Amino acid sequence: MFLRAMAGLGAGTYRTGDVAGKLKVKTSALGPLRAGLIKKGMVYSPSYGDMAFTVPLFDEFL
């Protein structure tokens, strides 16, 4: 659900707030999920509040 919402925003880096808006949840609700995805190596944080897929073109795959 989280990864599909990221992919639905298009290519590039994603603001956590934009993903939360797409899912219609509060940004704070995504914190634990975001941390888990970072720990698993699915996404990384290039800068504060941003996320990006670790695998190139993964957004197109989803």
C-alpha positions as CSV (number, residue, x, y, z in Angstrom):
1,M,0.0,0.0,0.0
2,F,2.8,2.5,1.0
3,L,5.0,1.5,-1.9
4,R,2.2,1.6,-4.4
5,A,1.2,5.1,-3.1
6,M,4.8,6.2,-3.7
7,A,4.8,4.8,-7.2
8,G,1.5,6.5,-7.9
9,L,3.1,9.9,-7.4
10,G,5.5,9.4,-10.4
11,A,9.2,9.2,-10.7
12,G,11.7,10.8,-8.4
13,T,11.9,11.4,-4.7
14,Y,8.8,11.6,-2.6
15,R,7.9,13.8,0.3
16,T,6.5,11.8,3.3
17,G,3.6,14.3,3.5
18,D,2.7,13.7,-0.2
19,V,2.5,9.9,0.4
20,A,0.4,10.5,3.5
21,G,-1.9,12.7,1.6
22,K,-2.4,10.1,-1.1
23,L,-3.2,7.5,1.5
24,K,-5.4,9.9,3.5
25,V,-3.5,9.3,6.7
26,K,-1.5,11.5,9.1
27,T,2.2,11.8,8.3
28,S,3.0,10.6,11.8
29,A,1.2,7.3,11.1
30,L,3.7,6.5,8.4
31,G,6.8,6.8,10.5
32,P,7.0,3.2,11.7
33,L,6.2,1.9,8.2
34,R,8.7,4.1,6.6
35,A,11.4,3.1,9.1
36,G,10.6,-0.6,8.4
37,L,11.0,-0.1,4.7
38,I,14.3,1.7,5.1
39,K,15.5,-1.1,7.4
40,K,14.5,-3.7,4.7
41,G,16.3,-1.8,2.0
42,M,13.3,-1.0,-0.1
43,V,13.6,2.8,0.2
44,Y,16.2,5.2,1.4
45,S,16.1,8.8,2.6
46,P,18.2,11.1,0.4
47,S,17.3,14.1,2.6
48,Y,15.1,15.0,5.6
49,G,11.5,14.2,4.8
50,D,12.2,12.6,1.4
51,M,12.2,9.0,0.3
52,A,13.2,7.2,-2.9
53,F,13.2,3.7,-4.1
54,T,16.6,1.9,-3.8
55,V,16.0,-0.1,-7.0
56,P,15.9,2.0,-10.2
57,L,12.6,1.9,-12.1
58,F,10.8,0.1,-9.2
59,D,8.0,2.7,-9.4
60,E,7.3,1.7,-13.0
61,F,7.4,-2.0,-12.0
62,L,4.6,-1.4,-9.4
